[in-house]
């Protein structure tokens, strides 16, 4: 998901997903761009190579900033890094921009490091914090009420066995704290049928849901889309790469509402008041990876790209409900 990583580590490079379609559909690349999910820098480098005058890279993970230190001087002031989240990108950019790229979800370099606690395939501390600050995944699974855990698993991971898994987590933590990734993965796996060849690991959806909750990813996404809208000049481009259906649904909804492309679901209902379009759709449908990209980077298989072009209409804030954000917040009086 993130891009070429530390080339001195001996590892295979981290490949930026759908970079080719982004550069092609957004051409000509020029002016000031923001890479709001900098990671290992692949999108930023690609934008600079394609003609961007400057790129501001934003990442909340201090590791991304440390990894860039050896090669950052090669860009002679054309690339600037800022520590923070893309929900603040308009403030962090500090000036109107010509383009924004957001690559959502967890990066390859985070998945590949067992000590970060994102992977259900490698043993490590149950952490999952992108910023390396605040409450961890272990804090969540060891303290949240059973009903709240079930809601997180269902709404953020679309896990049908959410209640069974939440019950098993609560029973397991009563015996001993859940502190390791493989410990949690085994608890989840015991609640589900053994996967058939080619199917994903049983813990995939649960780990996704817990990671999203720990990093408040959906609220960050809603705020990030709004920040990009505020930051973009008229004619500026917003490109968003998602990796699962919940993310893509939110981004699709944002562009529908911002472009006036939302259909009236009930023909008998009063006509809705349509605000001036704040984006024109560059991609009418989500763009996925082609066969060549899939062969080079199998992790790209679920990636989807949507692009919109900013108009001159004033920015308009949308509520989480407008965008259909899942809300697993515990409700008062709930059993």
C-alpha positions, 0 to 999 in steps of 0.5 A: 500500500505504501511505496518504495521503502528503505532501500538499504534494508535488503527487503523488497521495495514497498510498491505504491498501489495504482500509482500509474493510473493516478499519474495518467488520470491526473496528468499533467502533474504540476504545482504543489501536491500533498501526499497525505499518507506518505508511508515510505514515499512512493507516491511523493517520489512518483509525483515529483518524477511526473512533474510536480514542482513540490510535494508535502508529505504528511504521516502520523507515523514517526517511523516514516519520517525516520526512514526518509531521512537518508534520501530526503536531501536528494530532492533539494527542497522539493519534498517537505515532510510534516508529522500529523494526520491527513485530517489536518492536511489543509493546516499542515500544507499552509497554502492552497494546493494543486492536488492531494493523494490519499492511500488509506489503511495500513502500509506494507512497512507497518504490516511487515514489522511484527513489533508494530502488531498489525499482522495476524501472521507474525507474532508481536505485541498487540499494538496497531497504533499508527502514531505509536501514541495513545491506547493500543489494540491490547488496551481495547481488547482487554477493556472494552465491554463485550457488546462494544467489541462485537459492534466494532467487529461487525461495523468496522470489519463486517464480521458476521461472527462478531458476537461469538468472537467478542464472547471468546475474547472476553472469556480468554482475557478473564484467564490471562491478558491478551497481549500478542497478535498470534494470541488474538488471531488464535482466539478468533480462528477458533470461532470460525470454520477452517478456511478453504484454499485461497480464502483469507485468514479467519482473523482478517476481518477482526484485525481490520476492525480493531485497527480501524477502531484504534486509529479512528480511521473512519473519522480521520477519513471523513475529516481528511476528505473535508480537509482536502476539499478546503485545501484544493485550488479550483481545478485541483485534483483529489485521488483516493486509494481504498483497500476495502469496501467500507472505505470505498463506500465512504469515498464514493458517497463523498464524491457523489454528494460533492458532485451532485451525482447522488440519485433520489432513492424515492421518486415520490419523495420531494426533490432534494435541494442540490448544492453547487457541485464542489467536485467534478468526477474524473472517475465515474467508477472505481479503478482497480489494478491491472494484471501487470500490477497484480503480478508485481504486487498481489497486495494491490488486489483489493485496491480501488481508486477514485478521483475528483476535480475541485470546482470553485464552489465553496467548501461544505462540511458533511456530517459522519451520517451524511457519509454513512460512517459506521458508529459502534459507540456504546449506547446508553441503556443498551444490553 
